[in-house]
Amino acid sequence: MPQPPLSHGRGGDDRARDGAARPGPDPALDDAEAGAARAALAQGRRQAARALLLRTGDDWDRRAHRITVLAHEPYAAAWAHAWLLDDPGTADAAVLYALAQVRRAMLGKEDRDLAREACRSAAALAPADPTPWLGLLMLERDAGPEAVRIFEEIRARHRDHHHAHHLMVARLAERRAGTGPDPLHEVYDFAAWAAEQAPADSPLAILPVVAHAERYRVLAAGGFVPCDPVASAHWRGSRARDVMKAAFDWLLEWEHDGHPRRLVDLNHLAHAKVCEGRGAEAAALFRHIGPHLTPEPWSYPDRDPHDAFRAARADALGLPDRPEEA
């Protein structure tokens, strides 16, 4: 494993359309503590990451979010490995190492089987923690039996795991990709079931909106709907309208300002309202989101998420479309 340099790192490494380097959407979102710990880790100072994970405890959604943020630092695997050498058997170090290896594997920089082995080792050290299992789910390419088994392991540890449900929706949406539009596709049933099973105040209420976006991604990639989501009419059918209304009504009643991934949900809702042609509701959501865009769903099916988000926000809020704002 290469030795990490002592340099700052941020979340992404996208490139702008003119070829100049441009940071991708920051996975930390508005979690300043996670962002600060990642910056310290990039300089070889792991105490901030250690303290952050200790404070996070068994808030599983927040723990998964923060470890995923730390894992985005390019040399997180090397730093976590050094941590493990200094403190063998440390669960936090093992889980961070596992998720960093997963990140490297997904970028084609590490063998997937080695990443899986790291996740299994972390799971053995932290049997109650769903995060190593989340890493295993990230490595699954489809919603086959192994993905379902891993998902059930996650639910056994945290029934309403936000990130895991989003991953399963993305995988399920790709089933029968070549059959075209299907209002009875299983991804819609899964999302509705998960939302109904969750407590009334659970953000999984937004999952049917996510399912709609993921299915659009698959349909657009297959040429079944236009690559311009606004022009696709995918969000304007009766089922889509019912889903969007239920999700927006839930948000008005239950929104959790403290949930670590709430901005993922808000981005999905804003995108849906833009595509539905509900400008006033989209504007209200953009005000909540601020600058914190997420790649999904603004990149769907093959768009620059910065450009798509910035243009939609500017249109909804009546602002000039200035590249530097996003």
Secondary structure, 3 states (H helix, E strand, C coil): CCCCCCCCCCCCCCECCCCCECCCCCCCCCCHHHHHHHHHHHCCCCHHHHHHHHHHCCCHHHHHHHHHHHHCCCCHHHHHHHHHHHCCCCHHHHHHHHHHHHHHHHCCCCCHHHHHHHHHHHHHHCCCCCHHHHHHHHHCCCCCHHHHHHHHHHHHHCCCCHHHHHHHHHHHHCCCHHHCCCCCCHHHHHHHHHHHHCCCCCHHHHHHHHHHHHHHHHHHHCCCCCCCHHHHCCCCCHHHHHHHHHHHHHHHHHCCCCCCCHHHHHHHHHHHHHHHCCHHHHHHHHHHHCCCCCHHHHCCCCCCHHHHHHHHHHHHHCCCCCHHHC
